[in-house]
Amino acid sequence: MLLFETTLLSSGFTLEEPQTHASRIYRLIKFGLGIAEDEAPAEAPASEEMPPLEGDAKDVSRMLGVD
């Protein structure tokens, strides 16, 4: 069913229940990443604990080249 719905979307059609399709995709991604369904998401560290980014400007210019 997932492949059929994805093919419909790729062909330009719309789904009657896009949220159901999205939930299936999310569940598949969680399975691939090894995340349990009932596992709570990890809390993000506080901003003062985050190290400064290095080479941020260089990464932005590389991402512009991807488009």
MDTraj code that builds the backbone (N, CA, C; nanometers):
import mdtraj as md
import numpy as np

residues = "MET LEU LEU PHE GLU THR THR LEU LEU SER SER GLY PHE THR LEU GLU GLU PRO GLN THR HIS ALA SER ARG ILE TYR ARG LEU ILE LYS PHE GLY LEU GLY ILE ALA GLU ASP GLU ALA PRO ALA GLU ALA PRO ALA SER GLU GLU MET PRO PRO LEU GLU GLY ASP ALA LYS ASP VAL SER ARG MET LEU GLY VAL ASP".split()
xyz = np.array([
    [0.0825, -0.1186, 0.0000],
    [0.0000, 0.0000, 0.0000],
    [0.0873, 0.1256, 0.0000],
    [0.1967, 0.1209, 0.0733],
    [0.2854, 0.2364, 0.0818],
    [0.3446, 0.2700, -0.0550],
    [0.3866, 0.1681, -0.1274],
    [0.4431, 0.1901, -0.2604],
    [0.3378, 0.2459, -0.3563],
    [0.2174, 0.1942, -0.3491],
    [0.1082, 0.2418, -0.4342],
    [0.0791, 0.3894, -0.4077],
    [0.0683, 0.4268, -0.2810],
    [0.0389, 0.5662, -0.2467],
    [0.1531, 0.6589, -0.2881],
    [0.2757, 0.6129, -0.2714],
    [0.3908, 0.6936, -0.3120],
    [0.3920, 0.7129, -0.4632],
    [0.3554, 0.6088, -0.5368],
    [0.3467, 0.6188, -0.6823],
    [0.2383, 0.7174, -0.7236],
    [0.1254, 0.7156, -0.6548],
    [0.0195, 0.8126, -0.6837],
    [0.0700, 0.9557, -0.6655],
    [0.1391, 0.9796, -0.5546],
    [0.1918, 1.1134, -0.5281],
    [0.2933, 1.1546, -0.6343],
    [0.3799, 1.0624, -0.6730],
    [0.4812, 1.0923, -0.7746],
    [0.4184, 1.1228, -0.9099],
    [0.3019, 1.0658, -0.9354],
    [0.2334, 1.0866, -1.0632],
    [0.1487, 1.2128, -1.0650],
    [0.1395, 1.2827, -0.9512],
    [0.0649, 1.4073, -0.9474],
    [-0.0734, 1.3960, -0.8867],
    [-0.1129, 1.2758, -0.8453],
    [-0.2432, 1.2597, -0.7820],
    [-0.2337, 1.2987, -0.6347],
    [-0.3479, 1.3206, -0.5720],
    [-0.3516, 1.3501, -0.4295],
    [-0.4111, 1.2313, -0.3552],
    [-0.3784, 1.2223, -0.2285],
    [-0.4310, 1.1150, -0.1445],
    [-0.5500, 1.1662, -0.0657],
    [-0.6449, 1.0766, -0.0404],
    [-0.7611, 1.1152, 0.0397],
    [-0.7211, 1.1397, 0.1845],
    [-0.6257, 1.0603, 0.2348],
    [-0.5792, 1.0737, 0.3728],
    [-0.4265, 1.0845, 0.3740],
    [-0.3726, 1.2025, 0.3467],
    [-0.2267, 1.2155, 0.3420],
    [-0.1598, 1.1925, 0.4777],
    [-0.2311, 1.2184, 0.5864],
    [-0.1725, 1.1983, 0.7188],
    [-0.1449, 1.0504, 0.7450],
    [-0.2311, 0.9625, 0.6946],
    [-0.2099, 0.8190, 0.7101],
    [-0.0833, 0.7769, 0.6359],
    [-0.0659, 0.8290, 0.5161],
    [0.0539, 0.7979, 0.4379],
    [0.1785, 0.8495, 0.5105],
    [0.1730, 0.9707, 0.5616],
    [0.2866, 1.0281, 0.6332],
    [0.3199, 0.9458, 0.7571],
    [0.2189, 0.8985, 0.8282],
    [0.2425, 0.8163, 0.9472],
    [0.3137, 0.6868, 0.9108],
    [0.2763, 0.6277, 0.7979],
    [0.3432, 0.5048, 0.7528],
    [0.4896, 0.5319, 0.7193],
    [0.5146, 0.6436, 0.6535],
    [0.6523, 0.6797, 0.6194],
    [0.7335, 0.7023, 0.7466],
    [0.6781, 0.7765, 0.8430],
    [0.7481, 0.8024, 0.9688],
    [0.7778, 0.6726, 1.0428],
    [0.6813, 0.5814, 1.0427],
    [0.7005, 0.4532, 1.1107],
    [0.8127, 0.3737, 1.0433],
    [0.8190, 0.3780, 0.9110],
    [0.9240, 0.3094, 0.8367],
    [1.0612, 0.3702, 0.8671],
    [1.0682, 0.5014, 0.8751],
    [1.1938, 0.5687, 0.9082],
    [1.2372, 0.5329, 1.0500],
    [1.1437, 0.5346, 1.1446],
    [1.1762, 0.4966, 1.2822],
    [1.2300, 0.3548, 1.2882],
    [1.1676, 0.2641, 1.2129],
    [1.2124, 0.1256, 1.2104],
    [1.3553, 0.1172, 1.1569],
    [1.3835, 0.1898, 1.0494],
    [1.5169, 0.1892, 0.9902],
    [1.6229, 0.2476, 1.0820],
    [1.5844, 0.3449, 1.1625],
    [1.6781, 0.4070, 1.2561],
    [1.6872, 0.3330, 1.3884],
    [1.5994, 0.2352, 1.4084],
    [1.6005, 0.1581, 1.5320],
    [1.5390, 0.2318, 1.6493],
    [1.4447, 0.3195, 1.6226],
    [1.3772, 0.3949, 1.7278],
    [1.2484, 0.3225, 1.7626],
    [1.2297, 0.2926, 1.8913],
    [1.1089, 0.2229, 1.9351],
    [0.9885, 0.3154, 1.9246],
    [0.8709, 0.2572, 1.8971],
    [0.7470, 0.3355, 1.8839],
    [0.7138, 0.4105, 2.0124],
    [0.7356, 0.3468, 2.1273],
    [0.6968, 0.4081, 2.2544],
    [0.8105, 0.4861, 2.3191],
    [0.9241, 0.4949, 2.2524],
    [1.0389, 0.5651, 2.3070],
    [1.0174, 0.7158, 2.2995],
    [1.0399, 0.7832, 2.4104],
    [1.0241, 0.9289, 2.4144],
    [1.1433, 0.9940, 2.3449],
    [1.1220, 1.1031, 2.2734],
    [1.2344, 1.1706, 2.2079],
    [1.3304, 1.2291, 2.3104],
    [1.4581, 1.2264, 2.2781],
    [1.5593, 1.2810, 2.3681],
    [1.5455, 1.4323, 2.3732],
    [1.5696, 1.4863, 2.4907],
    [1.5610, 1.6313, 2.5058],
    [1.6846, 1.6957, 2.4452],
    [1.6649, 1.8062, 2.3792],
    [1.7765, 1.8794, 2.3203],
    [1.8555, 1.9476, 2.4315],
    [1.9871, 1.9492, 2.4201],
    [2.0667, 2.0172, 2.5229],
    [2.0407, 2.1673, 2.5204],
    [2.0625, 2.2296, 2.6330],
    [2.0427, 2.3747, 2.6430],
    [2.1397, 2.4452, 2.5491],
    [2.1022, 2.5629, 2.5035],
    [2.1829, 2.6346, 2.4044],
    [2.3223, 2.6683, 2.4566],
    [2.3380, 2.6899, 2.5867],
    [2.4697, 2.7230, 2.6388],
    [2.5624, 2.6016, 2.6393],
    [2.5081, 2.4817, 2.6236],
    [2.5891, 2.3611, 2.6201],
    [2.6360, 2.3278, 2.4787],
    [2.5801, 2.3934, 2.3790],
    [2.6136, 2.3635, 2.2406],
    [2.7481, 2.4261, 2.2046],
    [2.8375, 2.3484, 2.1422],
    [2.9650, 2.4071, 2.0991],
    [2.9422, 2.4964, 1.9778],
    [3.0297, 2.5933, 1.9564],
    [3.0129, 2.6814, 1.8401],
    [3.0340, 2.6026, 1.7109],
    [2.9616, 2.6424, 1.6065],
    [2.9748, 2.5772, 1.4765],
    [3.1039, 2.6212, 1.4094],
    [3.1687, 2.5255, 1.3448],
    [3.2919, 2.5564, 1.2731],
    [3.2673, 2.5384, 1.1242],
    [3.3145, 2.6315, 1.0440],
    [3.3005, 2.6207, 0.8993],
    [3.1576, 2.6362, 0.8514],
    [3.0777, 2.7123, 0.9241],
    [2.9359, 2.7274, 0.8898],
    [2.9177, 2.7935, 0.7536],
    [2.9944, 2.8961, 0.7240],
    [2.9803, 2.9676, 0.5964],
    [3.0179, 2.8769, 0.4797],
    [3.1190, 2.7931, 0.4996],
    [3.1613, 2.7021, 0.3937],
    [3.0525, 2.5984, 0.3665],
    [2.9872, 2.5483, 0.4718],
    [2.8801, 2.4507, 0.4551],
    [2.7615, 2.5106, 0.3806],
    [2.7299, 2.6358, 0.4083],
    [2.6181, 2.7018, 0.3411],
    [2.6463, 2.7121, 0.1921],
    [2.7678, 2.7496, 0.1560],
    [2.7999, 2.7628, 0.0137],
    [2.7973, 2.6271, -0.0552],
    [2.8365, 2.5205, 0.0128],
    [2.8282, 2.3863, -0.0460],
    [2.6838, 2.3457, -0.0676],
    [2.5951, 2.3782, 0.0266],
    [2.4541, 2.3423, 0.0133],
    [2.3888, 2.4188, -0.1011],
    [2.4310, 2.5415, -0.1266],
    [2.3765, 2.6174, -0.2388],
    [2.4122, 2.5510, -0.3709],
    [2.5258, 2.4857, -0.3765],
    [2.5666, 2.4157, -0.4976],
    [2.4865, 2.2896, -0.5229],
    [2.4239, 2.2332, -0.4200],
    [2.3443, 2.1116, -0.4351],
    [2.2200, 2.1391, -0.5161],
    [2.1582, 2.2545, -0.4946],
    [2.0355, 2.2881, -0.5670],
    [2.0653, 2.3012, -0.7124],
])
top = md.Topology()
chain = top.add_chain()
for i, resn in enumerate(residues, 1):
    res = top.add_residue(resn, chain, resSeq=i)
    for name in ("N", "CA", "C"):
        top.add_atom(name, md.element.get_by_symbol(name[0]), res)
traj = md.Trajectory(xyz[None], top)
